[in-house]
């Protein structure tokens, strides 16, 4: 593993940090969880949440939590991620069940990413779990590992998994050149908490009952929220009762639009995949690519209605070539299910 000079100085700075400062050397030092750390049972002021349509990361399952300082509230926003106060933290643990069909067989925790709202803005810190599954340690330079599991179809899977370094975290969590959370927006939280088979029952407490945003409001943890009927709600990409358009747009919104938006690092592409964008051309329909080089292959447009297999968007989603694939980070595999969803959507376009 290669450690950059900037990463080395970052690590050394931990030794001079005050006891209250972040980052901590170990995940347990934050006090986010009680009892056995691997059980992921949230302590006081830590609340589990789920997203209607989550970001794909090589088929990893995820446990998500938010920590809010005592007496502090998140501010409602009808478009962007909730405005969490200084001192808040978003905690996300990535893991693989030994057998996706049988959660009772156990799981392997891979990493926990902690996004902390500090005085000078948001900072991301990756923690890698040890083999004993007793602790996760700060790894600012990231790490690569191999994961093995049995998927929902009963097939044995094995592939590389990359824990991002601190700079890679900044690459995705970038809005107007400032680090920003991606997931917990009102449209994503406007649903009941999805109780994962891998989250112990005691971890959900009273928070699992009913709509997540209403729970936050009832617990006095959010301010400025309108009635639920006035809160936007994004589709669940796997919900076949929702329209094909809504499902595909939801998947593109969470997986692509944090970069592909006017305020994101891919703004020069002119391809904007936010759920809020209704302009066909900037959405990619019959839009010629900008400076994509070989990533475009021999294709001429990002999206060609009715012709998914000739669309650059599909070509890049279907690739694992680092110089071609999109998203660029967060995956080593192709998400076959969402690829088919986006192909079906493109083929349905008039």
MOJO-V951200 format. One record per residue. D_CENTER is the distance of its C-alpha to the mean C-alpha in Angstrom with 2 decimals. Layout:
d_center: {D_CENTER D_CENTER}
//
This chain:
d_center: {24.76 25.53 24.99 25.40 27.84 25.26 23.18 26.50 27.50 24.17 24.80 28.44 27.70 26.46 30.09 31.26 28.64 29.93 29.10 26.94 24.95 21.47 20.23 21.79 22.93 21.70 18.99 21.94 23.39 21.08 22.45 19.24 20.48 24.02 26.08 24.78 21.57 20.33 20.80 18.05 20.38 19.40 22.26 23.57 21.46 18.23 16.83 14.48 12.36 10.61 9.14 11.61 9.57 6.09 4.40 7.09 7.80 11.57 12.01 10.82 10.82 8.87 10.68 9.43 12.15 13.43 16.66 19.13 22.41 25.56 26.94 24.00 22.20 19.15 20.38 19.64 18.58 19.00 16.89 14.47 12.20 14.77 16.90 16.67 19.89 20.64 20.33 17.18 14.31 10.76 10.67 8.31 10.51 10.10 13.33 15.58 18.38 21.71 22.41 19.91 23.03 24.27 21.90 25.05 25.39 22.76 19.61 18.73 16.23 14.93 13.05 11.87 10.05 11.85 11.39 14.95 16.70 19.93 23.08 22.37 18.80 15.30 15.12 12.59 14.17 13.35 15.53 16.81 18.56 22.21 23.98 25.63 22.37 23.94 22.00 19.10 20.29 19.02 18.75 18.48 19.43 16.76 18.04 18.45 19.31 20.28 18.97 21.28 21.02 22.64 20.63 21.36 24.27 25.84 25.32 24.93 22.00 21.81 19.71 18.48 15.19 14.38 13.09 12.55 15.25 15.20 16.10 13.40 10.80 13.01 13.08 9.72 9.71 13.12 14.99 18.75 18.60 17.12 13.89 11.87 8.83 6.56 5.80 9.17 11.69 14.95 14.55 11.46 13.32 16.64 17.16 18.33 16.20 15.58 17.53 16.23 19.21 17.85 17.79 21.40 23.17 24.26 20.76 20.39 23.73 24.67 21.17 20.50 23.34 22.81 20.43 17.70 18.67 22.30 21.83 20.48 23.46 25.91 24.94 25.57 22.09 21.50 23.99 24.91 23.40 25.61 26.57 23.99 25.92 25.06 21.29 19.29 17.43 15.19 16.08 14.66 14.50 16.50 19.06 22.09 23.98 21.91 23.03 21.93 21.30 19.04 16.96 16.66 16.02 13.19 11.48 12.41 11.32 7.55 7.75 10.67 11.79 10.11 12.67 15.07 16.47 19.66 18.05 15.63 16.62 17.47 19.81 22.85 22.01 22.89 20.30 18.30 15.94 15.03 16.04 18.69 20.40 23.50 25.33 25.85 26.52 23.54 21.44 22.98 25.88 28.82 27.33 28.48 26.00 26.27 26.84 24.81 27.69 27.69 24.17 25.99 28.45 31.35 29.46 30.33 27.69 23.93 24.58 28.01 28.50 29.75 29.15 25.69 27.06 28.41 25.29 23.52 20.09 20.74 22.36 19.41 16.92 19.60 20.13 19.17 21.44 19.71 21.88 21.05 17.67 14.81 12.03 13.82 11.36 9.09 11.70 15.38 16.01 16.31 14.45 17.87 17.20 15.12 17.60 20.38 18.98 18.82 22.23 23.70 22.58 24.13 27.19 27.63 27.81 31.46}
//
